[in-house]
Amino acid sequence: MTLAESARTSDAPGTTADHVVPDETGQDLTPQGVRRLRPEQRGPATVWAAIALVWIVVAVQAVVRWILSDDFAPAPIIGPDVMAAWQLVALRIFEGLSLLVLVVFLWFCVLRPIIRERRLSLDGKFVLGGLVAFVGDAFLNSRQYLFAWNANNINMGVWTRFLPFHDPESSSRYAESIIWGAPMYVYFCAGVAIMSAPMVTWLRRRNPAITTVKLFAAIWVFDFLFDFVAENLIIRLTNGYAYAQTFAPLTLWSGDVHQFPVYESLLVATLGSVYTWMRIMAQESPQGLCPAERGFERWRPSLQGPVRTLAVIGLCCAATLTVYHLPFNWLGLAGTSVAHLPSYMLPG
């Protein structure tokens, strides 16, 4: 027998080289002591969990430094423009409703499953992922003032100065609204994924032969319309925020305080579709795993739950930064459509 034949024989199924035994962590070991991952242990969970840990460190240091700094104070309301009384009332109602929506998501998706089932649901991981990703919202104005905030928002300033890549020449004294800003990262992401589920069931029932491409195209259109209608109503009724500088060819009502970049809805719809894709894949998975969670079994049992949670949070944060924040900044920095803003929406 030649050396090559010997090697092929020793690697053949059922031979000694193929024999594996589990170690104390449940992973397989060959007789030579080499660890071999089982099929269910292969997946990107570790990578996504690592990304989550890195982003959490970046986010926590930014928020802590912001709280301990002089920037942790309400942004100045610059005159002479004064907000209309009815819009101020509408803004307060919007803030209250946003808080209520966030509480509902936290209760039904996070707290109730933990209390009743002693586990965190996938929707709950989405909610936490959206809230952690919200810290990156301050990236939108890290180079220039692209996203205008109304200083009448209930606020304590913004933490953008403490995030990486912030331009010292760019103002960091504006009114980032945690009260309604954070909930947006929940209902435009986890919310649309949850709302899309019955639509997927309905479409498949009506047309069992529908392709995945057509299915997600329908979901994307729904997400686009939802964002476009919701944001334009919020902007016009509350004046809570505005798009200060946008890419003119893709901007409606250019130059107006209510100018709206169509790419905002394009990006939000795409981000929402990522969440929907993860949720649908989990529903179709025999183990109930979304793509980010696959491979968590390689960890010891006591760490598998945290790894799964961090993996979903990591994918949520990475998707938010790459699908939404980076394209929004790129198009905004190249933009020539400048909104005519009232003074109370200008940075201090």
Secondary structure, DSSP 8 states (H G I E B T S, - for coil): --HHHHHHHHTSTTSGGG--EE-TTS-EE-TT--EE--GGG-SSHHHHHHHHHHHHHHHHHHHHHHHTSTT-S-----SS----HHHHHHHHHHHHHHHHHHHHHIIIIIIHHHHHHSS--HHHHHHHHHHHHHGGGGGGGSSS--EEE-TTSS-----GGGSTT--TTS---S---HHHHHHHHHHTTHHHHHHHHHHHHHHHHH-TT--HHHHHHHHHHHHHHHHHHHHHHHHHHH--EEE-EE-GGGEESTTSTT-EEHHHHHHHHHHHHHHHHHHHHHHHSTT---GGGTTGGGS-HHHHHHHHHHHHHHHHHHHIIIIIIHHHHHHHHT--EE----GGGS--
